[in-house]
Amino acid sequence: MNQRQCPRFAIRLLGLFTVILALGVAASAEWKEKVLYSFQGGADAGSVPAGGVVFDKQGNLYVATTDGGPPSCAPIGGACGTVYQLSPPAKKGDPWTATLIRMFEGKKSNDASVPTGGPILDGAGNLYGVTGYGGTGDCVLVGVPAGCGTVYELSPPAQKGGAWTETILYSFPTSKQGYLPNGSLVFDSAGNLYGATMFGGGQGTTCDAFYQYCGAVFKLSPPKTKGGKWTEKVLHAFKGGTDGANPNGGLILDSEGRIYGTTSGGGGTSCQGSGCGTVFELKPSFKTGGAWIEEILHRFTGGNDGDHPNGGLVFDAKGALYGTTIIGGPRNAFGTVFRLSPPGRPGRSWTETFLHVFSTCNGSAPCEPNIGVIFDSVGDLYGVGTNFLFRMKPPLRKGDRWSFTTLYMFTGSPDGSGPVGLIFGKTGAVYGPTVGGGASGNGTVFRVAP
């Protein structure tokens, strides 16, 4: 499938996984980076990581890739994607060990195809994630059966060195239940999984000419008896227009079971009529089985406001939400880091504050943050953009600005290029994947530390 055949949102999605040009900027002297693994690509190896990484209790890292594996997943670029385990070296200075634990086979095998979010772990060491395509669903893309997407589980072997076991927990059967799940899943305390689909859900007709509907937030409940089926429920189907459109995934839950997330579009007629995106809240019904209630906490308007939030919201101790927009901001800026503070009284609106505005975008100036931010243990924020890792420290006095520091600039092959996730290790180092760069240009997993 060439770009002329590819629908607009498919181009946007695939663009997130495309190798980003190296900036050729020297790394910061304060923090140092190490490439732990460079993906090799091709039929027998992964390529282009899909999202963040996750640690298990033994210190192994897990990452999914959108590409790599057998070329059986047309029209989605050919290959079906993989999941890797990266094990730390036994001796200091030795390389990390990469183990391919799953190579997806795609729609033709009723298997998953093209991971579109990073994996998560449960307490028993099982991995869970989503793929944008594949499964048994009836969705068709540019005339080719592609499947509507899946939620998968990978269970570790009983004995070291054995094969991992894949289980498709749910195949989205039609676009009404959701189409193209995206972003990492999240568990609640009862073992239910929550996620989002970029399209599908049965509502909205103006979000894309090729993909149906405007996206959904879903809940996947485990079976009540061993061996039973997981049950999916659409909690909210986005309509576009003044409602949100195309949720990003990366949902978070509060202590009362409310769900928070962002949509990349919708919210109004700004930003060329498609909307600049929203931050939303979903509240569970007081009645068993009742409909969830949506509230739009903020509609981005572009211009001096942010434009197209990236998902990955985080809470602070006072209940404020933090996130990023990839573009927008005062004076036609190149992205923002924002805070939404809850209203002090019922009936009032959440208050948006820009903690940082990326005013310039060139080889030496960071810009366009492409994922959300994360907090460390002392309240500093960390995030990534086009080819940089940054840290923001809160002000010491009320009314002062947050400080902004670029900790590392990625330089392209053999270094990484285009970071797409962050997680802290035990010692405070930051780990994540890049979609490009590395020894073969197929992406990396990196570590950055002082």
C-alpha positions in Angstrom: 0.0 0.0 0.0 1.5 3.3 -1.0 0.8 6.7 0.6 -1.7 7.7 -2.1 -3.8 4.6 -1.2 -3.3 5.1 2.6 -6.1 6.9 4.5 -5.2 10.1 6.3 -5.3 8.6 9.8 -3.3 5.6 8.8 -0.6 8.0 7.5 -0.7 9.8 10.8 -0.5 6.6 12.8 2.2 5.1 10.8 4.0 8.4 10.9 4.3 8.1 14.7 6.4 4.9 14.0 8.5 6.3 11.2 12.2 6.9 11.7 12.7 10.5 12.6 15.7 12.3 11.1 18.7 12.6 13.3 19.4 16.1 14.6 23.1 15.8 14.9 23.2 17.6 18.2 25.8 16.8 20.9 24.5 15.1 24.0 24.2 16.9 27.3 27.2 16.6 29.5 25.0 16.2 32.6 23.3 12.9 31.7 24.7 10.0 29.6 22.9 7.6 27.4 23.5 4.0 26.5 21.8 2.0 23.8 20.8 -1.3 25.4 19.6 -2.9 22.2 19.3 -2.1 18.6 16.5 -3.8 16.7 17.6 -5.6 13.5 14.4 -5.6 11.5 13.6 -8.1 8.8 11.5 -11.3 8.8 13.2 -12.8 11.9 13.5 -9.7 14.1 11.6 -6.7 15.4 11.5 -3.2 14.1 10.0 0.1 15.3 8.9 -0.1 18.9 5.2 0.5 19.5 5.3 2.3 22.8 6.8 2.2 26.3 8.7 -0.6 28.0 8.0 -2.3 31.3 10.1 -4.0 34.0 9.4 -7.4 35.6 10.5 -8.3 39.2 13.8 -9.7 37.9 14.8 -6.5 36.1 14.0 -7.7 32.6 12.5 -5.2 30.1 9.7 -6.0 27.7 8.9 -4.1 24.5 6.5 -4.6 21.5 7.4 -3.6 17.9 5.0 -2.6 15.2 7.1 -4.2 12.5 9.2 -7.3 12.0 8.2 -10.9 11.8 6.6 -12.8 8.9 5.4 -10.7 5.9 1.8 -11.8 6.2 0.0 -8.7 7.4 -0.9 -6.7 4.3 -2.2 -4.1 3.9 -0.5 -2.8 7.1 3.0 -2.7 5.7 3.7 -6.4 5.4 5.0 -7.6 8.8 2.9 -8.4 11.9 5.1 -7.2 14.8 6.8 -8.8 17.8 7.3 -8.8 21.5 10.8 -8.9 23.0 12.4 -9.6 26.5 15.6 -7.7 27.2 17.6 -9.2 30.1 20.3 -7.3 32.0 23.9 -8.6 31.9 25.2 -10.8 34.6 28.5 -8.8 34.6 28.9 -5.1 34.4 29.9 -4.0 31.0 28.4 -7.0 29.2 25.5 -6.4 26.7 21.9 -6.9 27.4 20.4 -10.1 26.0 17.4 -9.9 23.6 14.9 -12.8 23.4 12.1 -12.9 20.9 9.1 -14.2 22.9 6.3 -13.6 20.3 6.1 -13.1 16.6 2.6 -12.3 15.6 1.0 -14.0 12.6 -1.8 -11.7 11.7 -5.4 -11.9 10.4 -4.7 -14.8 8.0 -4.1 -16.9 11.1 -6.7 -15.2 13.2 -3.8 -13.9 15.3 -2.9 -10.4 16.5 -1.2 -8.0 14.1 0.8 -4.7 14.6 1.1 -3.8 18.3 0.0 -0.2 18.8 0.9 0.2 22.5 3.5 -0.9 25.0 2.9 -4.0 27.2 1.9 -4.1 30.8 2.5 -6.7 33.5 0.3 -8.3 36.2 1.6 -9.7 39.5 2.1 -13.2 38.1 4.4 -11.9 35.3 1.9 -12.2 32.4 2.1 -9.5 29.7 -0.9 -7.7 28.2 -1.1 -5.4 25.2 -3.1 -4.4 22.2 -2.7 -4.7 18.4 -4.3 -2.3 16.0 -5.2 -5.0 13.5 -5.6 -8.8 13.3 -7.9 -11.1 15.2 -11.2 -12.6 13.9 -13.1 -9.3 13.4 -14.6 -8.3 10.1 -13.0 -4.9 9.6 -11.7 -4.2 6.0 -9.0 -1.7 5.2 -8.6 -0.5 1.5 -10.5 -3.6 0.4 -8.4 -6.1 2.3 -9.6 -8.0 5.5 -7.3 -6.6 8.2 -9.2 -7.4 11.4 -10.4 -4.8 14.0 -7.6 -5.4 16.5 -7.0 -7.5 19.6 -6.1 -7.6 23.3 -3.5 -10.3 23.9 -1.9 -12.0 26.9 1.6 -13.6 26.9 2.2 -16.0 29.8 5.8 -16.9 30.8 7.0 -20.5 30.5 6.9 -22.8 33.5 10.6 -23.6 33.0 13.3 -21.2 32.1 14.0 -21.2 28.3 10.6 -22.5 27.4 8.2 -20.9 25.0 5.8 -18.1 26.1 2.1 -18.8 25.6 -0.1 -16.4 23.7 -3.8 -16.0 24.4 -6.1 -13.7 22.4 -8.3 -12.4 25.2 -10.5 -10.4 22.9 -10.8 -9.9 19.1 -12.9 -6.8 18.3 -15.6 -8.4 16.2 -16.9 -5.4 14.3 -16.1 -1.7 14.3 -19.1 -1.0 16.6 -17.2 -2.6 19.5 -14.0 -0.7 18.6 -11.5 -0.5 15.8 -7.7 0.0 16.1 -7.1 -0.2 19.8 -4.2 2.1 20.7 -1.9 2.8 23.7 -1.2 0.8 26.8 -3.9 -0.9 28.8 -4.5 -0.3 32.5 -5.8 -2.6 35.3 -8.2 -1.7 38.1 -8.1 -3.4 41.5 -10.6 -6.1 40.4 -8.5 -7.2 37.5 -10.5 -5.5 34.8 -8.6 -4.1 31.8 -9.3 -0.6 30.3 -8.2 0.7 27.0 -9.2 2.9 24.0 -9.7 2.4 20.3 -8.8 5.2 17.9 -11.8 4.4 15.7 -15.0 2.3 16.1 -17.5 2.5 18.9 -20.6 3.0 16.7 -20.8 6.8 17.0 -19.6 9.7 14.8 -19.4 9.7 11.0 -16.9 12.6 10.3 -13.6 11.3 11.8 -12.2 9.5 8.8 -13.2 8.5 5.3 -11.8 4.9 5.6 -12.0 4.0 9.3 -15.5 3.8 10.8 -16.7 6.0 13.7 -14.8 8.2 16.1 -13.3 5.9 18.7 -14.2 4.4 22.1 -13.1 3.6 25.6 -13.7 0.0 26.6 -13.6 -2.3 29.7 -12.5 -5.9 29.4 -13.6 -8.1 32.3 -12.0 -11.5 33.1 -14.1 -14.6 33.1 -15.9 -15.7 36.3 -14.9 -19.3 35.7 -11.5 -20.6 34.6 -11.4 -21.1 30.8 -14.3 -18.7 30.2 -14.3 -15.7 27.8 -13.3 -12.2 28.7 -16.2 -9.7 28.2 -15.9 -6.3 26.5 -18.1 -3.3 27.2 -17.9 0.0 25.4 -18.0 2.6 28.2 -18.1 5.6 25.9 -18.3 6.0 22.1 -17.0 9.4 20.9 -19.1 11.3 18.4 -16.6 14.0 17.2 -17.8 17.6 16.8 -18.0 19.1 20.3 -17.3 15.7 21.8 -13.8 14.2 21.6 -12.6 12.1 18.7 -9.9 9.5 18.3 -8.8 8.7 21.9 -5.0 8.2 22.4 -5.0 5.4 24.9 -2.8 5.6 28.0 -5.8 6.0 30.3 -5.5 6.5 34.0 -7.9 5.7 36.9 -8.4 7.5 40.1 -9.2 5.9 43.5 -13.0 6.1 42.8 -12.8 4.3 39.5 -13.1 7.3 37.3 -11.2 7.2 34.0 -9.2 10.1 32.5 -7.7 10.4 29.1 -7.2 12.5 26.0 -8.5 12.6 22.4 -6.3 13.8 19.6 -9.2 15.4 17.8 -12.7 16.6 18.4 -13.8 19.2 20.9 -15.1 21.8 18.4 -14.5 23.3 15.0 -11.0 24.7 15.6 -7.9 23.2 13.9 -9.2 23.0 10.3 -12.6 21.9 11.5 -11.6 18.5 13.0 -11.1 19.8 16.5 -7.9 20.3 18.4 -8.5 17.5 21.0 -9.8 17.2 24.5 -9.2 16.0 28.0 -12.1 13.8 29.3 -13.4 12.1 32.4 -15.7 9.1 32.5 -17.6 8.4 35.7 -19.2 5.0 36.5 -22.9 4.9 36.9 -24.4 4.6 40.4 -26.7 1.9 39.0 -25.3 -1.6 38.2 -24.9 -1.9 34.5 -25.8 1.8 33.9 -24.2 4.0 31.3 -21.0 5.8 32.2 -21.1 9.6 32.2 -18.6 11.6 30.2 -17.4 15.1 31.1 -15.1 17.1 28.9 -12.6 18.8 31.3 -10.9 20.8 28.6 -11.4 21.5 24.9 -8.2 22.6 23.2 -8.6 25.4 20.7 -5.2 25.7 19.0 -3.7 29.1 18.3 -2.6 30.3 21.8 -3.9 27.1 23.3 -2.5 23.7 22.9 -3.3 21.5 19.9 -3.6 17.6 19.8 -2.8 16.2 23.2 -0.7 13.0 23.3 -2.3 10.9 26.0 -0.4 9.7 29.0 -1.9 12.0 31.7 -0.6 11.8 35.2 -2.0 13.0 38.6 -0.2 15.0 41.3 -1.0 14.7 45.0 -3.7 17.4 44.8 -5.6 15.8 41.9 -4.3 18.0 39.1 -3.7 16.4 35.7 -0.5 16.9 33.7 0.1 16.2 30.0 1.5 17.5 26.7 0.3 18.7 23.3 2.4 18.0 20.3 1.8 21.4 18.8 0.2 24.7 19.7 0.7 27.2 22.5 1.0 30.9 22.8 2.5 32.7 19.7 2.2 29.7 17.4 4.5 27.6 19.5 5.6 24.0 18.9 3.9 22.2 21.7 3.2 22.6 25.4 3.4 20.9 28.8 0.1 21.7 30.6 -1.6 21.3 34.0 -5.3 21.1 34.5 -6.3 21.9 38.1 -9.7 20.7 39.4 -12.3 23.3 40.3 -12.4 24.6 43.9 -16.2 24.6 43.9 -18.8 22.4 42.2 -20.0 23.7 38.9 -16.8 25.5 38.0 -14.4 24.5 35.2 -10.9 23.0 35.4 -8.1 25.5 35.0 -5.4 25.1 32.4 -1.9 26.4 33.1 1.1 26.1 30.7 4.1 24.9 32.6 6.3 25.1 29.5 5.8 26.3 25.9 8.2 25.1 23.2 8.7 28.3 21.3 11.4 27.3 18.8 11.9 24.1 16.8 15.3 23.5 15.2 18.4 21.3 15.6 19.3 22.8 19.0 15.9 23.7 20.4 13.7 20.9 21.8 10.1 20.9 20.5 7.0 18.8 19.8 6.7 16.6 22.9 5.2 13.4 21.5 4.2 11.5 24.7 2.9 12.5 28.1 5.0 13.3 31.1 5.9 11.2 34.2 6.7 12.2 37.8 9.8 11.0 39.7 9.8 10.4 43.5 10.5 14.1 44.3 7.9 15.7 42.0 10.0 16.5 38.9 8.5 15.9 35.5 10.2 14.0 32.7 9.2 13.8 29.1 10.5 13.4 25.5 10.0 15.1 22.2 11.2 14.8 18.7 14.7 13.8 19.7 15.2 14.9 23.3 14.7 14.0 26.9 13.8 16.8 29.3 13.2 17.4 33.0 11.1 20.1 34.7 11.4 21.1 38.3 8.5 22.7 40.2 9.0 26.2 41.5 10.3 26.8 45.0 7.9 29.8 45.5 4.3 30.2 44.4 4.1 32.1 41.2 7.5 31.3 39.9 8.0 29.2 36.8 8.9 25.6 36.4 12.5 25.2 35.4 13.2 23.3 32.1 16.4 21.3 31.4 17.3 19.3 28.3 19.0 16.2 29.7 19.8 14.4 26.5 19.6 15.0 22.7 19.4 11.8 20.6 21.6 12.0 17.6 20.4 9.2 15.3 22.2 6.0 14.2 24.0 4.4 15.9 22.3 6.3 18.7 18.5 6.2 18.9 16.1 8.6 17.2 12.5 9.5 18.1 11.8 8.3 21.7 8.3 7.1 22.3 8.2 6.1 26.0 9.7 6.6 29.5 9.9 4.5 32.6 12.2 4.8 35.7 14.5 2.1 36.9 15.3 1.3 40.5 18.3 3.6 40.6 16.5 6.6 39.0 17.8 6.0 35.5 15.3 6.6 32.7 14.5 3.8 30.2 12.6 3.8 27.0 12.4 2.9 23.3 13.1 4.9 20.1 11.3 4.3 16.8 14.4 5.0 14.7 18.2 5.0 14.9 20.3 2.2 16.3 22.8 0.1 14.5 20.4 -0.8 11.7 18.0 2.2 11.8 15.1 0.1 13.2 14.9 1.6 16.6 16.4 1.0 20.1 15.9 0.6 23.8 17.9 3.1 25.8 19.0 4.0 29.3 19.8 7.6 30.3 21.3 8.4 33.7 23.3 11.1 35.5 
